[in-house]
Amino acid sequence: KQLYDNWHKRKLKFPVGYWLDQATANTLPYTTHLQFWFDAGQSVTGVAHGGSISSFTDKSSNAFTFTANSNPKYYENGANGRPYVWFDGTDDYFSKSFESTLNPASFTVFTVAQTEADNNATQTIFASRESSDGGYLIGHDLTSSNNRARAFIYNDSTDTSITGDTDSVNTIDPVIISTTYTANAVNLYVNGKKSTEVTGTGIYDRATSGTAYLGAWGSSHEFSGRIYEVILFNGVLSDNNRQLIEGYLAHKYNIGLVGERGQATHRHSSGGQHTYL
């Protein structure tokens, strides 16, 4: 009777929102024209914490299987408690033989990665290129004192690149790089902030051969650190959909976003607080 009296007409709140949050963070909010989706927490299966990964299958409907060189490792509890794949910066990477689907005429690609070694080199996150005749490479540029995001553009040996701000990449925090490629324009965004657009007639040419890589390009430009997620869409996403994916990634990995011009506001972030949900 006393226990009943103490609780009569009272209520207790349960953290239902927390469980909804966890489920939502593993579901892409936009999937139209999804070509490739690597998510360390879902693409890597059957590997224990600290174990070596022999291969992974991407989560898009294409289900491309990438095989490992050397010993990339799976770790739990990285940024915001999320799993990641760790690369040693020497000979760890994944590769897949040529797929035209991974080389659209225009596309949007998102990466979430954290470099752990400032080794005065370019570190590849994701790439598919036909030598210098066509293709792309997205990574972190640690050469000199740049420490920035960088996307390379290949076209018949007339190569160029687009970069984020100096010191927009460090060895402590993961960053979100969003890049859009078309034949005549390439744009790059770092945690939401837009870099200077690279334009020109036929500056980007899709690869028609070669290999796709996660964590390196061939046996060079190896990544040193953690890669969490890579998402590739066919075509250039609208600003709203691009920002939607940025919001999803920012919320998932607890990464702050800014507006395109570097202002404090982003469609899915306000005052440092994520508003994605």
Buried (B, 14 or more C-beta within 10 A) or exposed (E): EEEEEEEEEEEEEEEEEEEEBEEBBEEBEBEEBBBBBBBBBBBBEEBEEEEEBEEBBBBBEBEBEBEBBBBBBBBEEBBBEBBBBBBBBEBBBBBBEBBEBBBBEBBBBBBBBBBBBBEEBBBBBBBBBBEEBBBBBBBBBBBEEBBBBBBBBBBEEEBBBBBBBEEBBBBEBBBBBBBBBBBEBBBBBBBBBBBEEBEBEEBBBBBEBBBBBBBBBBEEBBBBBBBBBBBBBBBBBEEEBBBBBBBBBBBBBEBBBBBBEEEEEBBBBEEEEBBBE
